[in-house]
Amino acid sequence: MILMISMKKNKLDSDYWEDRYTKNSTSWDIGYPSTPIRTYIDQLKDKSLKILIPGAGNSFEAEYLWNLGFKNIYILDFAKQPLENFKKRLPDFPENQLLHIDFFKLDIHFDLILEQTFFCALNPSLREKYVEQMHQLLKPKGKLVGLFFNFPLTKSGPPFGGSLTEYQFLFDKKFKIKILETSINSIKEREGKELFFIFESP
């Protein structure tokens, strides 16, 4: 069951996130690709994969991919500041692959979508909409891969938590759940609090 969060309608809008970046209030930003996602990236062989990172923030995962030779990467964020930060670090990154738009308005298809602290930043009332949008964005046999937080869903956030059972219920409707399990290589601060997953589009 989705927990309805009581908050002002626009609390988590683009202005909210711009303000967080302006004030450097970005405690979720560890400054490098998280170990589980980096480990997954390291086993990818096809450099032509079309990859999306939504809610990318400063997007160290995208930088890591780029430096490995993956050039068909798209990063999306509601806030403009982190996209500008990324462009300063990688000035050669194509402008048209920096997407400063609402994730739910995106209409492009991808082979792979990487999830890292985006799902947990959304109002939990949007979780079913998130599942549907991910389903629409992925090509057949495309994969949604990443991390979910594994702690009780509370009324305060972000981040908002959730459970393995909830995630199974949400995603089983639209995806083949290939892996959904406790992450064995989370960073120290998140040990025991993350689930690593690989979901495949039909």
trRosetta pair geometry for C-beta under 8 A, 3 or more apart (Angstrom, degrees):
i j d omega theta_ij theta_ji phi_ij phi_ji
2 124 5.7 172 -165 144 88 98
2 125 6.1 106 154 -110 130 45
2 127 5.9 -172 -114 39 117 120
2 128 6.9 -78 -59 -23 144 103
3 124 5.4 23 63 98 80 152
3 153 5.1 166 15 127 141 129
3 155 7.2 -119 153 -86 127 65
4 124 7.6 -140 -97 84 22 102
4 125 5.7 48 -122 -80 66 110
5 123 5.5 -138 46 -154 130 90
5 124 5.8 115 -26 33 113 97
5 125 6.4 -122 23 -21 87 100
5 155 5.8 149 -131 -152 77 63
5 157 7.4 -79 -123 43 148 104
5 160 7.5 -86 -68 -102 143 137
6 155 6.6 1 31 -165 87 118
7 11 4.6 -68 155 9 119 150
7 12 7.6 55 114 -18 147 95
7 123 7.1 -141 46 -111 130 117
8 11 4.6 118 63 -52 88 95
10 13 4.2 -13 -173 -22 87 131
10 15 7.4 34 150 40 114 113
10 16 7.5 178 143 -29 72 115
11 16 5.8 71 161 -84 46 149
12 16 5.4 -97 -127 65 26 156
12 17 7.5 48 -170 -44 61 94
12 121 7.2 155 -157 157 127 78
12 122 7.1 135 141 -135 154 38
12 123 5.8 -171 28 -41 146 93
12 158 7.2 88 -113 -22 125 113
13 16 5.4 111 52 4 56 102
13 17 7.7 -125 107 3 34 90
13 78 7.5 -156 174 172 41 136
14 17 5.9 -61 -151 42 37 105
14 18 6.1 41 152 -23 71 106
14 78 4.5 -144 -101 162 78 95
14 79 6.0 160 -159 -81 75 56
15 18 5.6 -51 -142 36 32 113
15 19 6.3 36 156 -22 63 106
16 19 5.9 -60 -157 33 26 112
16 20 6.7 29 148 -22 63 103
17 20 5.4 -46 -149 30 39 115
17 21 6.6 32 155 -13 67 102
17 77 7.5 -155 142 173 147 98
17 78 5.1 95 38 87 153 111
17 79 3.9 -126 118 -51 110 119
18 21 6.0 -61 -153 41 32 105
18 22 6.1 34 151 -22 68 109
18 79 4.7 172 -73 -134 60 101
18 80 6.8 18 -104 30 107 80
18 81 6.0 126 -138 -9 69 115
19 22 5.5 -52 -141 36 31 114
19 23 6.2 15 163 -4 66 111
19 25 7.8 -6 126 37 73 123
20 23 6.4 -69 -147 48 23 98
20 25 4.7 -99 -152 74 68 96
20 26 6.1 106 150 -73 100 75
20 79 7.6 -98 54 -76 96 160
21 24 7.3 27 -172 -81 35 36
21 25 7.9 -89 -53 46 19 67
21 26 6.3 41 -101 -59 59 123
21 79 5.5 142 -3 155 138 151
21 81 4.0 164 118 82 144 142
21 82 5.8 -124 -112 -45 146 84
21 85 7.9 -135 -166 -22 127 133
22 81 6.5 -150 -60 -72 66 161
26 29 4.1 18 138 3 112 122
26 57 7.0 134 -156 -154 129 126
26 58 7.7 86 160 -17 157 116
28 57 7.4 -139 94 -82 111 164
28 117 4.8 134 174 -156 136 154
28 121 7.8 -72 -22 -73 171 113
28 159 6.8 115 -88 -53 124 115
29 57 6.0 -156 -92 161 104 142
29 58 5.7 64 -140 18 128 124
30 34 6.5 92 39 -81 145 79
30 60 7.8 -95 72 30 78 149
30 187 6.3 174 -135 -20 159 174
30 189 7.9 -174 -104 40 118 133
31 58 7.9 -9 -108 89 42 147
31 60 6.7 87 156 -62 24 153
32 60 5.2 -155 -144 162 21 156
33 37 5.6 -120 179 87 100 106
33 38 4.2 120 112 -67 123 102
33 41 7.2 -44 176 14 157 145
33 60 5.0 -146 -54 116 61 99
33 61 4.7 105 -115 -90 102 63
33 63 7.9 -150 -48 62 102 86
33 64 4.6 -23 -34 -20 141 153
34 37 5.0 71 67 19 88 105
34 38 6.7 -166 86 -10 38 92
34 61 7.7 -22 21 -72 75 107
34 116 6.2 175 14 -139 125 124
34 147 6.7 -51 98 -5 155 150
34 186 7.4 -20 -179 -142 114 60
34 187 6.0 -100 -141 -23 85 110
34 190 7.9 -16 -143 41 127 149
35 38 5.7 -58 -139 40 29 111
35 39 6.1 32 162 -23 66 107
35 185 4.7 -116 124 138 124 101
35 186 6.8 158 54 -138 112 15
35 187 5.9 148 0 -61 108 70
36 39 5.8 -56 -149 34 28 113
36 40 6.6 28 153 -18 63 104
36 147 5.9 108 73 -69 140 117
36 183 5.0 -65 -74 -146 146 123
36 185 5.5 148 -75 75 73 93
36 186 6.3 -10 -29 -83 116 56
36 194 7.1 -158 -4 128 151 141
36 196 5.0 -141 -168 -98 143 122
37 40 5.6 -51 -150 35 36 112
37 41 6.3 39 151 -21 67 104
37 61 5.6 -43 132 -113 139 124
37 114 6.2 81 -149 -163 123 121
37 116 5.8 -26 -55 -79 157 126
37 145 7.6 132 -123 126 81 100
37 146 6.4 9 -92 -125 110 67
37 147 6.9 -87 -50 -18 100 108
38 41 5.6 -53 -147 36 33 113
38 42 6.4 41 153 -29 65 104
38 61 7.6 -135 -72 -116 69 79
38 64 6.3 -85 -114 174 91 164
39 42 5.7 -49 -150 26 31 117
39 43 7.4 20 156 -13 59 102
39 185 6.2 65 -21 79 152 152
40 43 6.4 -67 -163 34 34 102
40 44 7.4 45 144 -36 65 98
40 145 5.8 177 170 157 158 139
40 198 8.0 171 -130 -80 133 109
41 44 5.7 -44 -161 8 43 118
41 61 7.2 -179 -55 -160 145 88
41 64 6.3 83 111 118 166 120
41 65 6.1 -115 -148 -84 134 83
41 68 7.1 161 155 10 113 163
44 47 8.0 117 130 -78 103 48
44 49 6.7 -70 -173 5 130 149
44 70 7.6 19 108 -73 139 131
44 112 7.9 -25 -115 -62 138 172
46 49 5.1 100 101 -42 101 94
47 68 7.7 -151 -114 122 102 87
47 69 4.9 -40 -135 119 137 103
47 70 5.4 -142 -152 -91 71 59
47 71 7.3 43 161 9 98 81
48 72 6.1 45 -170 2 45 141
49 70 6.7 -30 57 -138 93 114
49 72 6.4 -176 90 72 39 118
49 111 4.6 -120 -155 78 82 139
49 112 5.3 17 170 9 128 121
50 72 4.7 -75 -100 143 58 123
50 74 7.5 19 -180 -4 81 108
50 109 7.5 62 98 108 143 62
50 110 4.9 -138 113 -136 96 64
50 111 4.9 114 48 4 74 94
50 112 7.4 156 81 29 48 73
50 139 8.0 84 59 -14 119 127
51 65 6.6 -115 77 -167 158 163
51 70 6.5 13 13 167 139 135
51 72 6.5 112 14 100 77 77
51 73 4.9 -20 70 -113 105 70
51 74 6.9 179 91 26 52 70
51 110 6.4 88 -120 -165 17 119
51 111 6.9 -47 -70 62 59 88
51 112 4.8 -20 -109 76 82 100
51 113 7.3 157 -161 -91 59 32
51 114 6.6 22 -175 -11 107 105
52 73 8.0 156 -86 -163 25 56
52 74 4.9 -21 -106 72 70 104
52 75 7.7 152 -159 -91 53 30
52 76 6.6 5 -168 -3 99 115
52 106 7.9 115 -144 156 147 157
52 108 7.5 146 -77 87 130 111
52 110 4.6 -94 -9 -77 107 164
52 112 7.5 180 27 96 65 53
52 113 4.7 -17 67 -112 99 82
52 114 7.4 -173 90 24 50 69
52 137 6.7 -53 27 159 161 135
53 56 4.3 80 115 -100 105 105
53 59 5.9 122 102 -129 145 107
53 61 5.8 160 -113 83 149 121
53 62 5.3 -123 21 -60 148 104
53 73 7.1 9 -2 -174 104 100
53 74 7.3 179 25 91 65 54
53 75 4.9 -13 63 -114 102 76
53 76 7.0 179 87 25 53 73
53 113 7.5 156 -86 -161 33 61
53 114 4.9 -19 -101 64 84 104
53 116 7.2 -14 -155 27 104 105
54 76 4.7 -17 -119 66 62 117
54 77 7.9 149 -171 -76 47 49
54 103 4.9 68 -159 -117 129 124
54 106 7.7 -127 -103 4 118 157
54 113 6.8 5 -4 -164 103 111
54 115 7.5 -9 51 -103 94 66
54 118 5.1 90 102 -148 86 166
55 76 7.0 -3 -24 94 34 84
55 77 6.2 85 -134 -111 27 71
55 78 7.3 4 -106 -4 71 94
55 103 6.8 -23 -42 -59 83 139
55 116 8.0 -161 91 71 98 60
55 117 6.9 -138 125 100 121 67
55 118 2.9 145 50 -115 139 102
55 121 6.0 163 -159 49 145 136
56 59 3.9 12 162 -79 110 110
56 61 7.6 -125 -148 51 90 104
56 62 6.2 17 -160 -21 133 131
56 75 3.9 -9 -27 -165 174 100
56 76 6.0 122 -12 53 107 43
56 77 5.2 -96 43 -54 81 101
56 82 6.9 -180 94 124 80 130
56 83 7.8 79 71 -83 117 76
56 86 7.5 11 121 -61 125 153
56 118 7.8 0 -53 -72 36 120
57 77 6.4 139 -56 -105 28 135
57 82 4.8 -114 -170 -151 39 161
57 117 7.2 0 -13 85 139 122
58 82 5.0 -110 -67 -151 51 102
58 85 5.3 -51 -120 102 88 135
58 86 6.2 166 -162 -66 48 86
59 62 4.0 -3 165 22 114 117
59 63 6.4 126 119 -19 79 86
59 75 4.8 3 -111 -139 159 147
59 77 7.9 -119 -42 -42 114 124
59 82 6.9 118 -7 156 91 112
59 86 5.1 14 51 -100 117 135
60 63 5.3 -48 -147 37 42 116
60 64 6.3 49 151 -24 67 102
61 64 5.7 -53 -151 34 31 114
61 65 6.5 32 151 -18 64 105
61 114 5.9 -152 145 124 151 152
61 116 6.1 149 -27 7 147 154
62 65 5.6 -52 -148 37 34 113
62 66 6.2 37 153 -23 66 106
62 73 5.3 146 -146 156 93 141
62 75 4.8 -35 -72 -69 162 127
62 86 6.9 17 77 -150 131 135
63 66 5.6 -52 -146 35 30 114
63 67 6.4 26 158 -15 64 107
63 86 7.1 -145 -60 -145 102 90
63 89 6.2 -32 -107 120 134 134
63 90 6.1 -164 -114 -42 87 130
64 67 6.1 -60 -149 39 27 107
64 68 6.6 23 152 -16 62 110
65 68 5.7 -66 -153 38 31 109
65 70 4.1 -51 170 57 94 131
65 73 5.4 127 103 -82 136 145
66 69 8.0 109 178 -18 28 10
66 70 6.3 -82 -81 69 32 76
66 71 7.1 76 -130 -97 70 51
66 73 6.2 -96 -68 26 85 147
66 90 6.0 31 109 -133 165 153
66 93 6.6 -52 -118 -95 153 104
70 73 5.6 79 126 -47 104 110
73 97 6.3 83 89 170 57 136
74 97 4.9 -122 -104 -161 63 80
74 98 8.0 -163 -155 -69 62 19
74 99 5.9 36 177 -15 102 121
74 108 7.1 69 -5 92 177 150
74 110 7.3 -118 36 -93 122 124
75 83 7.0 167 105 -112 111 87
75 86 6.6 -102 85 158 158 174
75 97 7.0 61 17 142 71 82
75 98 6.1 -12 66 -118 91 58
75 99 6.7 -175 91 28 40 84
76 99 4.0 -27 -102 79 82 116
76 100 7.8 -178 -150 -75 59 22
76 101 6.6 -55 -149 54 105 78
76 103 6.0 116 129 -92 138 79
76 106 6.5 -39 -114 -75 158 144
77 80 7.7 171 95 -76 106 21
77 82 5.3 -57 123 67 177 117
77 83 5.6 -163 45 -47 119 99
77 99 7.6 132 18 84 49 70
77 100 6.7 -21 71 -113 71 61
78 100 7.9 76 -159 -163 13 61
78 102 6.6 42 -107 -101 89 54
78 103 7.4 -56 -59 -18 91 89
79 82 5.7 72 91 11 108 97
79 83 7.5 177 102 -4 63 92
80 83 5.7 -68 -161 41 44 112
80 84 6.2 42 148 -22 78 107
80 100 5.3 29 -99 -135 78 137
81 84 5.7 -59 -150 36 32 111
81 85 6.4 36 152 -22 67 103
82 85 5.2 -47 -146 33 39 117
82 86 6.3 43 153 -22 67 101
83 86 5.6 -49 -150 33 33 114
83 87 6.4 34 151 -20 64 105
83 98 5.0 112 -164 -172 117 116
83 100 5.7 -99 7 -76 165 99
84 87 5.6 -52 -146 35 33 112
84 88 6.6 38 153 -23 63 101
85 88 5.9 -55 -157 30 31 112
85 89 6.9 24 150 -13 63 106
86 89 5.8 -61 -156 38 34 108
86 90 6.3 -24 164 32 71 102
86 93 7.0 -45 139 51 98 161
86 98 7.2 169 82 -114 126 117
87 90 6.7 -78 -132 67 27 68
87 91 6.5 63 169 -105 68 47
87 93 6.2 -125 -114 58 63 114
87 95 7.9 37 -117 -101 129 70
87 98 6.6 -11 -67 -81 110 157
88 91 7.0 10 -142 -69 23 82
90 93 4.2 60 117 -28 113 115
93 97 6.6 -109 168 71 89 115
93 98 7.0 89 124 -51 114 106
94 97 4.5 74 79 7 100 108
94 98 7.6 -169 101 -11 57 82
95 98 5.8 -58 -160 28 42 110
99 106 6.8 44 171 -104 151 117
101 105 5.7 -107 161 74 112 112
101 106 6.3 132 96 -72 124 82
102 105 4.3 68 74 9 100 110
102 106 7.5 -150 95 -28 54 77
103 106 5.8 -38 -160 -2 39 118
103 118 7.7 118 -79 -179 159 130
103 133 6.7 89 140 143 93 155
104 126 7.9 -98 -67 -162 134 123
104 129 6.5 -1 -116 152 126 119
104 133 5.6 -99 -119 -91 65 150
106 133 7.6 82 55 -175 95 116
106 137 6.5 24 106 -101 112 123
107 136 7.9 -50 -121 140 66 119
108 137 6.9 27 76 -144 57 89
109 137 6.3 173 -116 -175 45 46
109 138 7.0 60 -157 175 77 8
109 139 5.0 87 166 -65 115 82
109 142 7.7 -148 179 -51 86 156
110 113 5.6 99 92 -60 142 84
110 137 5.7 9 20 152 102 93
110 138 6.0 -51 68 -107 79 52
110 139 6.6 -141 82 -9 27 90
110 142 6.1 109 99 -153 64 144
111 138 7.8 64 -145 -150 11 75
111 139 5.8 -19 -91 32 52 124
111 142 5.2 -153 -156 -120 31 94
111 143 7.5 10 151 26 62 78
112 142 6.5 -150 -65 -165 37 86
112 143 5.3 -3 -116 63 76 90
112 144 8.0 160 -160 -85 51 29
112 145 6.6 -19 -163 15 97 113
113 134 6.3 -142 66 -142 159 95
113 137 6.5 67 -62 105 141 126
113 138 6.4 -94 -7 -79 116 98
113 142 7.4 57 -6 154 89 116
113 143 7.4 -159 33 101 65 51
113 144 4.9 -13 66 -112 104 72
113 145 7.3 155 80 25 52 65
113 146 8.0 -56 119 -25 72 120
114 145 5.9 -28 -109 75 62 86
114 146 5.4 119 -173 -75 56 107
115 118 5.8 -110 -149 41 73 107
115 119 5.8 24 -169 -20 124 112
115 144 6.3 38 -22 178 119 90
115 145 6.9 -177 21 90 86 33
115 146 3.0 -155 64 40 78 158
115 147 6.7 -159 103 38 88 48
115 148 7.5 3 123 -63 132 71
115 197 8.0 -8 56 62 130 107
116 146 5.4 -133 -57 -150 60 120
116 147 6.1 47 -113 37 63 101
117 120 5.8 -58 -144 48 51 111
117 121 6.2 59 158 -32 72 110
117 147 7.8 5 -42 78 61 106
117 159 6.9 -82 -144 -99 86 123
118 121 5.8 -64 -154 31 30 112
118 122 7.1 31 153 -26 64 102
119 122 6.2 -57 -161 21 33 111
119 127 7.5 58 -164 -119 94 86
119 130 6.3 108 -121 174 84 160
119 146 7.9 151 -3 97 121 136
119 148 6.1 -43 81 -111 144 86
120 148 7.1 145 -55 -151 102 61
120 149 5.0 66 -96 2 141 120
120 157 7.4 -117 169 -171 80 134
120 158 6.0 116 134 -156 76 105
120 159 3.9 9 149 -157 122 100
120 160 5.3 -173 -163 53 65 63
120 161 7.1 19 -133 -83 110 32
120 162 7.7 -135 -101 1 85 105
121 158 4.4 27 -126 -132 54 165
121 159 6.5 -52 -73 -108 57 69
121 160 7.7 175 -74 15 11 90
122 126 4.7 -96 164 69 122 126
122 127 7.1 148 98 -73 124 62
122 130 6.3 151 66 -66 168 133
122 158 7.8 71 10 -87 22 126
122 160 7.4 -79 71 33 52 129
123 126 5.2 88 70 -3 81 104
123 160 7.7 93 -139 -27 24 154
124 127 5.5 -9 -165 -29 58 115
124 153 6.3 73 -94 -160 156 130
124 160 5.2 -144 -54 160 101 157
124 162 7.7 157 -119 -76 116 107
126 129 4.8 -62 -165 49 68 117
126 130 5.7 82 133 -35 85 96
127 130 5.3 -46 -147 28 35 117
127 131 6.7 37 154 -20 64 99
127 170 5.9 -68 149 -129 114 144
128 131 5.7 -47 -152 31 37 113
128 132 6.6 35 151 -16 65 105
128 170 6.7 -134 -91 -141 61 95
129 132 5.7 -54 -149 39 34 111
129 133 6.2 33 154 -19 67 107
130 133 5.9 -58 -146 38 28 108
130 134 6.3 28 156 -18 64 106
131 134 5.9 -56 -149 36 28 110
131 135 6.4 31 152 -21 62 107
131 170 5.4 -158 -65 164 143 94
131 171 5.9 -153 -126 -96 118 60
131 173 6.9 64 149 61 144 110
131 174 5.5 148 162 25 101 140
131 175 7.9 -119 -159 -11 96 109
132 135 5.6 -55 -152 34 31 116
132 136 6.5 29 152 -18 65 106
132 174 6.9 -170 -94 -76 45 157
133 136 5.6 -55 -148 37 34 111
133 137 6.2 29 156 -19 68 109
134 137 5.8 -59 -143 37 30 108
134 138 6.3 23 163 -18 66 111
134 144 5.3 30 -179 -88 131 146
134 174 7.6 122 81 110 94 141
134 175 7.9 -22 111 -57 118 127
135 138 6.5 -62 -146 34 24 105
135 174 4.2 -80 -83 178 135 136
135 175 7.0 -133 -92 -57 92 86
135 201 6.4 142 -139 -122 60 103
138 142 3.4 -162 -173 82 96 132
138 143 7.3 161 -142 17 133 15
138 144 6.5 -87 -67 -47 142 91
138 201 4.0 179 111 -43 130 148
139 142 4.3 113 52 -45 67 119
139 201 6.9 148 85 70 34 146
140 201 6.1 -133 -131 110 29 108
140 202 6.7 -48 -136 106 81 51
141 200 6.3 -15 -149 -173 46 106
141 201 6.3 -65 -6 70 9 84
142 200 7.4 157 83 -154 34 60
142 201 4.6 18 54 21 80 128
143 198 6.0 -22 -163 -165 119 87
143 199 6.8 144 -157 76 63 48
143 200 5.5 -30 -99 -100 76 66
143 201 7.3 -129 -70 0 30 83
144 175 6.8 -71 32 -113 120 152
144 197 7.6 -5 109 112 86 107
144 198 7.7 151 80 -157 52 40
144 199 4.5 -12 60 62 100 104
144 200 8.0 -158 23 -72 72 23
144 201 7.5 92 -15 -45 94 88
145 197 6.9 -166 -139 95 45 62
145 198 5.1 2 -106 -109 90 72
145 199 7.5 -164 -71 27 48 64
146 196 7.7 -139 127 -143 23 59
146 197 6.6 -9 62 56 53 87
147 183 6.3 2 -120 -61 108 142
147 186 7.7 113 -133 -105 141 100
147 194 4.8 -19 -164 -165 116 116
147 195 6.7 145 -155 71 61 47
147 196 5.9 -32 -97 -97 75 57
147 197 7.4 152 -97 16 26 82
148 162 6.1 -55 169 65 120 118
148 167 5.7 155 62 -90 173 146
148 194 7.1 143 74 -156 40 63
148 195 4.8 -15 60 57 92 103
148 197 6.5 28 -2 -5 105 127
149 159 5.8 110 -25 147 158 134
149 160 7.7 162 55 97 133 39
149 161 4.8 -98 112 -121 117 68
149 162 6.5 105 77 31 78 78
149 190 8.0 -101 -114 -151 82 111
149 193 6.0 -17 -152 157 79 90
149 194 6.4 -49 -109 -100 43 60
149 195 7.7 29 110 14 4 85
150 161 7.1 40 164 -163 6 102
150 162 7.3 -57 -106 80 41 61
150 163 6.7 71 -146 -123 72 43
150 164 6.6 18 -123 -44 113 82
150 182 7.0 -66 16 -108 169 76
150 192 7.6 -112 78 152 116 48
150 193 5.6 -176 57 -171 78 37
150 194 6.1 178 8 -95 100 5
150 195 4.8 105 -56 -32 118 96
151 161 4.0 -96 76 -126 72 149
151 193 5.5 -10 -40 -144 111 95
152 161 5.6 69 80 84 23 142
152 163 7.5 12 -102 -57 47 101
153 160 6.0 28 -139 178 83 90
153 161 5.0 -142 -79 76 49 78
153 162 5.3 40 -65 -85 107 53
153 163 7.5 -88 -20 -16 98 84
153 166 7.5 57 -29 -34 133 171
154 157 6.6 138 74 -39 88 100
154 160 7.3 -146 51 -134 64 68
154 161 6.7 55 2 24 79 106
157 160 3.9 117 129 -66 176 72
157 161 7.8 -157 -87 -8 138 63
162 166 4.8 -114 -174 75 100 139
162 167 6.1 102 132 -50 127 92
163 166 4.7 99 56 5 78 101
163 167 7.0 -148 95 -3 42 87
164 167 5.8 -59 -148 39 31 109
164 168 6.3 35 154 -22 66 105
164 180 6.3 134 -149 144 92 108
164 181 8.0 38 -121 -105 130 32
164 195 6.0 156 -89 -100 86 152
165 168 5.8 -53 -149 33 30 113
165 169 6.4 29 154 -18 63 107
166 169 5.7 -58 -152 36 31 112
166 170 6.2 27 154 -18 67 109
167 170 5.7 -54 -143 38 32 111
167 171 5.9 2 170 3 69 115
167 180 6.3 -175 109 -158 125 136
167 195 6.9 -167 25 85 163 154
167 197 7.2 -125 157 -75 142 153
168 171 6.8 -73 -136 48 19 90
168 172 5.5 27 172 -34 63 118
168 177 6.6 -7 -125 -75 74 168
168 180 6.5 161 -78 101 83 161
169 172 6.5 -47 -129 23 15 113
170 173 7.2 -75 168 14 29 107
171 174 6.4 -80 -161 52 51 86
171 175 4.9 -30 171 41 93 119
171 177 6.2 105 105 -78 115 103
171 180 7.9 162 62 -81 140 143
171 197 8.0 91 53 176 172 149
171 199 5.5 -90 175 -113 136 148
172 175 7.1 -79 -103 61 20 71
172 177 6.0 -39 -91 -22 76 121
174 201 7.7 -26 150 -123 86 71
174 202 7.9 -115 177 -9 52 103
175 199 3.9 18 159 179 151 113
175 200 6.2 137 -169 61 89 38
175 201 6.2 -54 -114 -88 82 43
175 202 7.6 -146 -120 -32 35 74
176 199 6.9 149 71 -164 47 62
176 200 4.4 -23 60 62 104 98
176 201 7.8 -73 17 13 87 3
176 202 6.8 118 -26 -79 100 64
177 180 5.3 -32 -172 -15 117 122
177 197 7.3 -57 -148 -157 87 106
177 199 5.8 -29 -104 -108 55 82
178 198 4.4 -46 70 96 113 102
178 199 6.7 179 15 -101 85 25
178 200 5.6 66 -31 -14 118 108
179 196 6.6 -22 131 114 119 87
179 197 5.8 175 97 -144 75 40
179 198 4.3 49 36 28 102 95
180 195 6.1 19 -173 166 70 122
180 196 7.9 -167 -132 90 32 46
180 197 4.5 18 -102 -111 71 100
180 198 8.0 -133 -55 35 61 51
180 199 7.8 39 -64 -66 105 88
181 195 6.5 165 86 -154 16 84
181 196 6.3 -20 67 58 70 83
181 197 7.8 144 16 -84 53 61
182 192 7.2 -8 -158 -127 120 45
182 194 7.4 101 -159 85 56 56
182 195 6.1 -58 -94 -106 35 65
182 196 7.6 26 127 14 18 83
183 186 4.4 92 104 -50 127 97
183 190 7.8 10 68 121 139 107
183 194 4.2 -12 15 98 133 105
183 195 6.3 -176 -27 -130 85 11
183 196 4.2 107 -92 -32 84 100
184 196 7.7 -59 9 5 68 136
186 190 4.4 -113 171 94 126 95
186 191 5.1 173 79 -89 114 47
186 192 7.5 -126 47 3 145 36
186 193 7.1 166 168 51 168 73
186 194 4.6 144 -95 34 135 132
187 190 5.4 59 61 27 79 100
187 191 7.5 -114 95 -45 35 75
188 191 5.8 -23 -153 -23 35 114
190 193 4.9 -108 -166 63 65 108
190 194 5.0 44 151 -30 115 117
191 194 8.0 -55 -112 17 17 98
